[in-house]
Amino acid sequence: VCVKSLALAAEMRSCLPEQGFQLEGVYCRLTDAENFSSQNRLWAKVLLTDASGQYSVFATEKALLGMSGLQKDKFIEACKDGSLHLHRCSIRVSRSLRTVHNGTSSQKDYVNLVLEDASPLDPEYASGLEPEGLRVARTLLG
């Protein structure tokens, strides 16, 4: 499954059963590193990218910590100081159909995609912090 498949699954508002998708080799990036928690739980919007395209989903605390390889306090610190560095991951995304009633007889169906779990593919980057050599090169190159 690729990122483009997730985008297509989000558009299908038919009564498909709840589904899960497993994606390999997906680049993950927090879209707003300033707002990454809600009520003492980590919860952030993540941009998923692969060769097929890009798509944004919300990620659970388990997924955020899994893709970073960090403990919660270190993750928050890395987000705040800008040192969080995520690489290619193996991810699991759940899809469910939700119906919202707006107080009248009308209702709206929407598809809910949530990044439930993630882990880095390359153990070298499992720390979630940018490798020192890459940080030095980035500093020298501007």
N, C-alpha and C positions, 0 to 999 in steps of 0.2 A: 504494500500500500504506500502511496506517496502523498505529499501535502495537497496536491490538486484533488485527490480523492476525498480528503477531508472537506475541502471547499464544496465539492459536489454533494457530499453527504449532508452538509449544512443547508443546502438549498432544497433538499428533498423533504418536504413537509408532510409526506404521506404517513400513514400509520405503520411504519416499519417498527419492528421490535427494537428494544434497546440493543445497541451494538458496541463493540470495542474494536479499536484499530491498533495494530502494532506497526510502528514505523522505525526503520533503521537508518542511521546515517543522517539524521536531521540536525541542522544547526538551530540552536535555541538562543534567543536574546530577549532580555527583559525590555519591554517597550517603555516603561516608566520606572526607572530604578528608584525614584523618590517615593512612590506609593506602592509598597509591596506587602502590606499587611492589613488585616482587618480583624479587630477584636482579638488581639493576641495570637492570631493564626496568620501564617504567611499565605498570601493569596495575591497573585500578580498576573498581569497580562503578558503573554510571551509570544514573540513572533517566531513562527516555525518556518524554516527555509530548506528546500532541497532543490534538485535539478528541475522539478516540475513547477515550482513557484513558491509563493509565500502565503501564510494564513495565520491570523492571530487567534489565540484561545486563552482562556484563563487557566492557570496552573494551581494545583493544590500545594500545600506545604510539603507533603511527601515528595511530589515531583520536583519542586524547587530545590529541596535539600538533596534529592537523589541526583539531579543533573549537575549540581555544584560539587558534591562530595564533601560538603561542609556541615558542621553542626549549626543549629539555628542561630546562636549568638555570633558565630564567625560569619555566617551568611549575611546577617544584618549589618555587621561591621564592614564587610566587603562591599555591600551595596552602597553604604553611606560614603565610603572613601574612594569608590570608583575602581577598586581592585578586583571585582568579580569578573571572571573571564570564563565563559562557557564555550564548549566545543561541540563536536558532533556527538549526538546522543541516540540511544535507543529509547523510544517513548511509547507509552500506552495512552490512548485517548478514548474516552467514553462518549457515546452519542445517545441522547435521549430526547424524546418529544415531550414538550410541555405545553399545556393549555392555560392561558391567562384569561380570566373573566374580569371585565372592567366595571362590574356593578350593574350592568344592563343585560339584556338577552344576548348581546354580542360577545364573541370570544375570539381569541387569536391564538393560533398554534405557532410555536417556534421550536427550533432545534437547538439543543444545548450541547455544546462540545466542551469537554473539560480534560485537560492534561492531568491524568491521574498518577502516573509514575514515570520516572526517567532515570537513566544512568549513562555516564559517559562511555563511549566506545573505546577510547584510548586511555589505558590506565595512567599514562604519563600526566594526563590532564585531570585526573580524578580529584585533585585537591580543590579545583574551582578557582584557583588563583593563577594569574598569568605567569608562565614560566619566566624566570629571571632573564634569560637570554633574549626572549621576545620583548620584554619590557625595556631592556637596554637598547635594543635595535630601534624600537618605536621612539624612544627618547632622542637618540642620535639622528634619526631621519626626520624628526619633527612631527 
